[in-house]
Each structure stands twice: as structure tokens, then as C-alpha cells.
Amino acid sequence: MSASAVHSLWTTAADPITKIDAPKIEYGQLSPTLIVISAAIIGVLIEAFVPRRSRYYAQVFLSVVALAASFAAVVALAARGYGTTKAGIAAMGAIAVDGPALFLQGTILLAGILGVFTFAERRLDPEAHGNKVDSFAAQAASVPGSDSEKAAVKAGFATTEVFPLLLFAIGGMLIFPAANDLLTLFIALEVFSLPLYLLCAVARRKRLLSQEAAVKYFLLGAFASAFTLFGIALLYGYAGSVKYATIAQVVDGTIGDINPALAGTMGNDALLLIGSAMIVMGLLFKVGAVPFHMWTPDVYQGAPTPVTGFMAAATKVAAFGALLRLLYVVLPGLRWDWRPVMWAVAVVTMLGGAIVAITQTDIKRLLAYSSIAHAGFILAGVIAASPDGVSSVLFYLGAYSFVTIGAFAVVTLVRDAGGEATHLSKWAGLGRRSPLVAAVFAVFLLAFAGIPLTSGFAGKFAVFKAAAEGGAGAIVVVGVISSAIAAFFYIRVIVLMFFSEPRPEGPTVAVPSPLTMTAIAVGVAVTLVLGIAPQYFLDLAGQAGVFVR
């Protein structure tokens, strides 16, 4: 065959695809996420090129500035009406820029800033070999207790990689509740899960417990991700698209043009029901709802406490945001199918979390089961299936995240020779030894219990009111019973701190740097402000409670 013949074959084959349209990206509307991801990449470069002694300061500065700039970008978008009148779909249909997305992104970023403050704390442990010590392993790659680890501690090494990992996790969390197609949802899930698996493994004290927690979280998280991905494949087979709007149209029966290649499977209800169930399962795993909660107590106990606090707050916000968008935007036509299942999950989650928490003797495990019960309370708002339901969930997530980070920040302060004293018996008499720390922790516990004049009460009231108006009165009754059970173990800790004798060999309360003080002070302030004057924030959540379709 001559060269010209080959050439003519080649050109005719190539002719139809001469023009590939460039993707149209709205950089301004995506700026909050882009700022955080860019900063995370710069953080990786800092690890590679900046001298070891300067890395800590560079990373903390970069992280705080990036998160603050990203939050400013969210506020600017909301002020320009992207949460209400100008809400729309950006990045060629991949990401929604609307009220719930901006509200949840703002909450995640504020939680992230407080998370950076607790990560950066270096005054709680005594100095080792003249070097300041933080909560993270000196050298994450070395075997616990080995000579290389001792050498790393002696040399004053610090795992400053935790800051870029935190930023990558936050970047994924910003996309997760805003994702508008199933592939974006899955990529965001992986982007924020993988850094969290790593962060759980790098505790300075109790290294083996920390590594065990990370392996459990990784294995169970990988299973949940696989379920999610399989569900996405089934939903694609059902609707011929991964876009939320198209799937919703196929569910409603309003779709116009049908892809002939997929016409055979499109509209097959078995694919729809099994696929939806698998994706919802993956999201319920992330929020820690029963029966997908088994990882929660072990991971909360084993991970470094600053990581636990950040993860408990921000992961819940992101995952509930994604769950709301999936149920309200993609599957409103399936409401009669998903509501009974969610009813059951909410009931067992509220009761399971509250009852098992009573038996806990470790403060971090107790807070873990408490967070499971709270996932059940938030699900009550999800079940309402109304605009009030969405806004009540947004408000609850905002209130809950600050209380959680504040509570775990207080846990880092109570220490003995082995690091943090997390066994409840060690907290006896803390109110007499350190009345301020005990009083602050009591405020957080009362907020968790939903006592009036705290943010917890305002949040629970909003969620239960929405559920009752949405026809889920039975859920509210179970919720109130669960709250009463939960109040018992919160108040038991308060009684232990204030009304029992301090032990002579009991733990000391470390004096933190202004970073942790700020995190705790902000937590207390938000808890009291949202409890005493919640109306402005309830209105804000109400305005932000409309999803773009």
C-alpha cells in the first residue's frame, strides 16, 4: 500500500474529530475549593523544599490563610446571590453552587480553621530533648518504639505533613456536598477519605492503637466506597447518565431523549432501588449511622485527638450535605421507598448510640457513641422531606461541629504521664482541680444533651419540629426518649467532675497555647450564641435551604 493511500485513510478517519470543545469552567464560583486544593499542593512543596526547622510555621501560616481566604470566597459568593437567586450548576454540570452547598462549605471551612489550631498545638506535652512536641508522631514511617523513632524524637523531627493532608481532606469535603453528578461525588469521597485514613495513624502516644484505628477505618471505608461505586454503576445503567438532574427525570418519567444503547436497561426499577440503596449505604457509613457505625468508637479512640475532633465535626457536615442532595434532588420521586428505610435507620441510630454510650468508660469512646446518637437526630430532619427539614439539618450541623471540636480540644488538655488521660475515672474531681476547664467541658456536654440556652437545644428543637410537621411524629417521640437517655451519661460526667473527690495521683490540666484556647473559646461562644439567640442563624439556614435542580 502506498504512503499516499495510508495518508488518505488516516486523514479521513481523523476528519470528524477536528474540533474538541474546551470545557467551560466558572473559576469564580469554584474559588473556595480551588484555593484550598492549591494551598494543599503548595504545602506538599513546602515539605520538599523548605528547611525542616521552618516547615511547621510555614505550614500553619499557609493553612490558616488559605482556609480564611476560602471562607471569604464563600461569603462573597453568598453575598452576590449565588446561594439564592443566582444559584446554578458550575463546571459543566459537575458541581452545584447553591444555598446548601455554600452554607455547608462555610461550616466545613470554619471547622477546618479550628482544626488547624488544635493540630498546631505544641505546649501540652513537656519538651523532648529541648524540642517542642505536638500530637503527631516524630516520624510516621518508623516502627513504634524502634531505634529510628527514638532518634527522630531526639532530633526534634515533626510530622508537618499533617497540614497538607488536612487541606486535601477539606478540599474533598467542600466538593462532596456540592457534587452534582455521581462521579464527582465519588472522587470527592476518595479525596477526603484517604487523607483521613493517614491522619488517624500518626498519633505520637499510643502509636499501635492509632495504627490499628487507621487500618480499621481504611478497610471498612474501602468497603463502603466499593458499595458506593457499585451503586453508581447500577444507577448509570438505570438512567443512562450520572448527572443528578437526568436521573431525577428518569425516576419521574419526564425524560425526553433516550440513549438507544441503554434503552434496554433504562427504567429498570431493580437497578434503581439496589443502586440507590448502595450509594445511601456508603453515605450512612460516613455519618456513622447504625448499622454502619462499627468503625466509629475504635477510630475516635485511636486517632490523635485533634484529628478525631476535626473528623467528627467536618465529615458529618460533608456527608449529611451529600445525603440531603441525593435524597432531595435525585430521588424525590422515590420518597415512598426511602423514607421507611430512613425511619428505621434513624430509630436504631438514636437508641443504639444513646444506650451503648452509657456503658463506656473512655471519654473519647463516649463522645463517639454520642456522635452516633446525634447522627440519628439529624436523620430525623432528613426524613422530614421538606424545606424546613433541610434548613433544620443545616443549622444542626453548624451548631454540632463547633461543640464537637471544642469538646475534643478540652480532652487534649487533661493529661498524665502517658499522654491524654481519657479514662473516665481520671476525670473525677476535675472541677475542683481546674474549675474553668471543667466548666467549659460541662457547657459542651449540656449542649450535646440538648439543654435549653445551648445550641444543642435549638438544633434539636428545629429538627424535631421539622420532622413532626413532615408527618414523622413517631420519630420525634423516639428522639425525645433517646435524648433523655443521652442526658443521663452527659450529666454523669458533669457529676463526676464536680461532685467527687480528686485523686491524689490524678491527671494534671495542661496550659495550652493561644491556638487551642481560641478553638475552645470559639466553641463556647458559638454554643451559647446559637442557644440564646438562634433566630438569625435559623433564618440564614432557612434562606440557604433550597437546592438547585
N, C-alpha and C positions, 0 to 999 in steps of 0.2 A: 504494500500500500504506500502510495507516495506521501511525501511530507505535507503537500497541499491538501490531500484528501483528509489526512488526520487533522490538519488545522481546521478544515471546514467543519468536520464533525465536532471538534472541540468548541468552535465559536457558536455553532447552532445550539449545542447543549447549554452553553453558558448565557446565551442571549436573554432568556426570560427573566433572569435574576440580575439585571444590571443595576437596579436601584434598590438599596436596602434603606428603609426609613430609619433615621436616628431616633432613639427613644426620647420622649419629651419628659423631662424631669423638672418638677417645681422645687428648686433648691430652697427657696424661702420657706415654703410650708414644711419641708423636711428638715429645716435647720436644727431643731433641738436634738434630733438623733445624730445628724451629721457631726455636730460639734462634739458630742460625747465619743463617738467612734473615732474621730480624728485624734482627739486627746489620748484615747487608749493606744492608738498606733504610735503617737509621739512618746507615750510612756514606755512602750517597748524599746524605742530607740534610745531613750534615756538609760534604760538598763544596759544597753550595749555600749554606749559611748561616754557616759558621764562617770567621773571617778566615784568609787564606792562610797566615800565619806559624804559626798554631796547629794547622793541619789534620793535619800529619804526626803530632804527638804524640797528638792525639785519635784518629786512625785506628789507630795502633799499639796504643794502650791498649784501644780498643774491640775490636779483632780478637783480641788475646790473651785478654782477659776472656771474650769470647763463646765462643771455642774451648775455653777451660778449663772454663767453665760447661757447655758441651755435653758435654765428656768426662765431667764429674762426673755429668751426667744419664745417660750410657751406663752408667757404673759402678753408679749407683743402680738402674737397670733390671735390670742383670745380678745385682746383689745381691738383688733382690726376686724372682729366679727367672724373669725373662722370657726368659732365654737357654736355660732347661732346662724346668722343669715348667710354667711359665705361658706358654710360647711360644704365640703366636697371631697372628691376622690383624687388623690395625687399619685404620681409615679406610675402612670399608665394603668391605673386600676388596682395597684398593689396595696396602697395604704390610704386609709380614710383619715381625713383631718376634720374632726367634728368635736362637739362638746365633750362626750365621754372620753375620747382619746386625749384631748388637751388636759382635762381635769385629772385623769389618771397619770398622765406623763408628769404633770406638775407635782403630784403627790410622790411619785417614784423619785423624782429629782431631789425634792426636799429630804426625803428619807435617805437618799444617797449621800447628800452633804453631811447629815448627822452620822451616817455610816462611816464616811471618811474620817470624821473627828474621832470616832471610837477606834478605828483601825490605827490611827496615828498616835494613840496614847502610849507614852513611854515612861511614865512616872510610877506606875503601880508596883512593878517588881523592883527589888533592890538592884543596884547596878552590878553587872557581872564583869569582873576584870576592868573596871573603870569605864565600861561602856553602858549606855542606856539600853534598856531591854523592852521590847514590845510583846504583843500576844502571839507572835508568829515565830516559827522555827528559825534558828540561825541559818541553817542550810537545809532546804526542804528535801534535797536529794539524798542526804546522808541517813544511814540506818539509825533508828532511835537508840541512844546510849552508846554509840560506837565512838572510836577514837576521832574519826573525822568530824563527828558532831561536836565533840568536846573542843577540838581545835578551832572549829568555826565559831563557837561561843567565845573562846579565849581571844580570837582575832577580832571579835566585835562585829561579825557579819550580821546582816539583817535581810530578811526576805522582802525587799521593797517591790517585788513583782506583784504583790497583792493589790497594789493600787491600779495598774493597768487591767488586771483581772477584774477588779471591781467595776471599772469603767466599761469593759466589754459586757459584763453582766447587765449593767444598767442600760447600755445601748440596745441589747436584745429585749430587755423589759419594756423599753419605750416603743419598740415596733410591735411587740406582742399584742397589746390590747387594740392597736390601731390597724392591724393587718386586715386587708380586705379581700385576700384570697388565701386558699388553704396552703399553698406552697410558701408564701411569705410567713404565714403563721408557723409552719413547721421550722423554717430556717431561724426565725426569731426564737423559737423554743430551744433550739440547739445552741444558739449564740449565747443565751443567758444561762443555760443549764451547765454547759461544760466548764465555764469559769467557776461556778459554784461548787461543782464536784471537787475541783482543785483546792479552792479556798477552805473546804471542810477538812482537808488532810494536813494542814500546815500549822497545827497548834504547837506552841513552844513546850508547854507542860502536857503531860498525858498524851504523848505522841501516838502510842499504839491505839488508844481509844479513838483518837482523832482520825487515824488512817482507817480504822475499822468502819467508822461512821461514813467516811468518804466512799469506801468500797460498797457499803450497803446502799448508799444514796445513788451511786453510779449504776449499780446493777439493776436496782428497781426502776431508776429513772430511764435506763436504756429500754427496759421492758415497756414502760409507759410510752416512751417515744415511738417504739415499734408499733404499739397498738394505734397510736395517733396516725402514723404514716399509713398503716393498712386501712384505717378508716378513711383517710384522704383518698386512697386509691379506689375504694368502693364508691365513695361519693362522686368521684370523677366518672366512674363507669355509669353511675345513675344519671348524672346531669350532663355529661359531656363537657364539663368545664370545672375549673377550680375556683372561679370567681363567685363571691358570695351572692351577688345580685342574680346571676344566671341560675344558681342552684335554687334560690328562693322562688324564681319564676317557674322552674320545672316543678317544684313542690306544689306551687299554687295552680299549676296548669295554664299559666299565661304566656308560656314561651312561644316565640314566633318561629324563627328558623331553626330547624333540627339538623344536626350534623348526620349525614346519611351513614357514615361509618359506624356511628354509635346508636343509630335508631333502634337496633335490636335490644340493647340493654336499657336505653333511656326510659325512665318512668317505672323501672322495676323496684317495687316497694321494699323487697327484701334487702337490696343493696342500700337503699336509703336508710332503713332502720338500723341495720347492722353497722353501716359506716358511721352514722351519727352517734350511735352508742359508743363506738370505739374512740371517736375523737373526744366526746364528752368524758369518757373514762380517763383519757390522758390528761385532760384539764382538771378533773377532780383529784387526780393523783397530785398535781402541782399545788392545789389548795389544801391538800391534806384532809379530804373528806373520808369518813368511814364508808366502805371497807378498803379504801386505797391509802390508808394513813400509816401503815405499819412502819414506814421509814422515819416518820416524824420524831418520835421520842428519842430514838437512838442517835439520829443526826443532830438534833438540837443539843443533846447532852455531849456528844463527842466533838463537835466542831468548835473552833475558837469562839468564845462568847461574842466578840464584836461581829463575827460572821453570822452567828445564829441570830443576833438582833436584826441585822440588815436583811437576812434571808427571810426571817419570819414576817417582816413588815412588807418588803418590796415584792417578793414572789407572790404573796397573796393578792396584792393590788393588781399586778400584771395578769395573773391567771384568772382572777374574777372578771377583769375587764374583757379578756378574750372570751370567757364563757358567756358573759352577757351578750357580746356582739354575735356570737354563734347562735345563741338561742333566739335573740330578738330580731336579727337581720336575716339569717339564713333559714332558720327553722320556725318562723312564726306559724306557718301552715301546719306544723306538726305539734302544736301546743297540747292537743289532747293526748298525744303519745308521750311527750317528755315530762309533762307536769306530774303524773302519778309516780314516775320513777324518781324525780327530784324530791317529791314529798317524802318518799321512803328514805332516800339518802339523807335529807335534812333531819328527819326524826332520829335516825340511828346515830348521825354525827353529833347532834346536840346532846343526846342522852349518853352516848358512848364516851365522848370527851369528858363530860362532867362527872360521870360515875367513876371512870378509871382514874381521874385526877385525884380523887380522894385518897387513893392508896399510895400515892407517890411520896418518896422520902427525899428526892433530889429536886432542888428548886428549878433547875433547867428542864427536867422531865415534867415537872408540874406545869410550867409555863407552856411546854409542848402540848400537853393534853388540853390545857386551857385554849390554845390556839386552834385545836381541832374542834372544840365546842363552839368557838367563835365562827369557824367556817360554817357550821350548821346554822348559826343565827343569820349569817349573811345570805345563805341559801334561801332562808325564808323570804328575804327581799327579792331574790331572783325569781322565786316561784310566783310572786305577785303578778308577773307578766303585765305590768302597766308602767306608764311614765313615772309614777310615784315610786314604783319598785326600783327602777334604775337609779333615780336620784337618791333614794334612801341607801342603796348599796354604795354609791359613790361617797356619800357622807360618812358612812360607817367605815369604809376602807381608809379614808383620810384620817379619821379620828383614831382608828385602831393602830395605824402604822406608827404614829408618834408615841402612843402609850407603850407599844412593844419595844421600840428602840430605847426609850427611856428606861424601861424595866430591866432590859438586859444590860444596859450601861451601869445600872446600880449593882447588878450581880457581879460585874467585874471588880467592884471596889472592895467586897468582903473577902479577905484573903487570910490564909495561914501559911505555914512553911511550905506546903506542897502546891502553892498557887491559889486559885479561887476555891473558897470554901462553899461548895454547892450543897452539901448535905444539910437538910432542914434542921437537924439537931444543933448544928453550929450557929444557926441564926437566933438561938434562944437568947433573950436578954439584949438583943442588939439595940433596942430602943433606949436602954439605959446607958450603954457604952457610947453610942453615937446617935443621939436623938434626931438629928437633921436627916441623916441618910435613911433611918428607919421611917421617918415621917414621909419623906419623898416616895419611898417604896410603897408605903401604905396608900398614898394617893393613887399610884398606878394600880394597885390591887383593887381599890374601890372602883376605879374606872373599869377594870376588867369585869368586876362583879355587876356593873351597871347601876351603881348607887346614884341617886339624884345629885345634881350640881357637878357631875363629871361628864366628860364627853361620851363615856360608855353608855350612860343613861339616855342621852339624846339620840345616839346611834341606834340603840336597841328599840327605843320608842318609835323612831322613824321606820325601821324595818318591820316591826310587828304591826304598826298601823297600816303600812302598805299591804302587808300580807293579809290582814283582816279584811281590808277593803277589796282585795283581789279574790275573796272567797276562800281564803285558806285559814279560817278561824281555828281549826284543829291544830294547825302548826303553831299558832300563837300560844295556845294552851300548853303544848309540849315545851315551847320555848321558855315560857314563864317558869314551868316546873324545873327545867334544866338550869335556868338562871338561879333559882333558889338553891339547887344542889351545888352549883358552882360557887355561890356566895359563901357556902359553908367552908370550903377549903381556902378561899382567899382570906376570909376573916380569921380562920385558924392560924394562918401565918402571921397576921397582924397581932393576934393574942400572944402567939409565941414570942414575937419581937418585944412587945411592951409589958407583958404581964408574967414573964417567967424570969428566974434569976440568971444573970450572965454566968457562964462557966469561967473559972479562973484561967483554964488553958484555951479559952475560946479564940476565935479569929480576930484580927485587927481590921479596921477600916482604913484602907489606903487613901491618901490625899491625892486626888488626880490633878492633872494639868488643866488649864482653862478649856482644852478641847472637849474632854469628857464632861466637864462642868456645864459647858454650853449645850451639849446634847441632852443632858438631863434637865437643865433649866427650860430648854425649848419644849421638851416633852411635858413637863409640869404645866407650863404656860398654856400650851395648846389644849391640854386635858381640861384645865379649868375654864379657859375662854369658851371652848366648844360646849362645856357643860352649863355655864352660867348664861351665855348669850349666843345660842347656836343659830339664831334665825338668819343672820346674814349668810352664813355658810350653807345652811339648808337651802336658801334661795339660790345661792351660787350653784349648788349641786342640781337644783331644780332646772335652772337655765341650761346647765350642761348635760341634761339627761336625755337629749334627743339624738338618736343615731341617724347618720346619713345613709340613704339606701342607694 
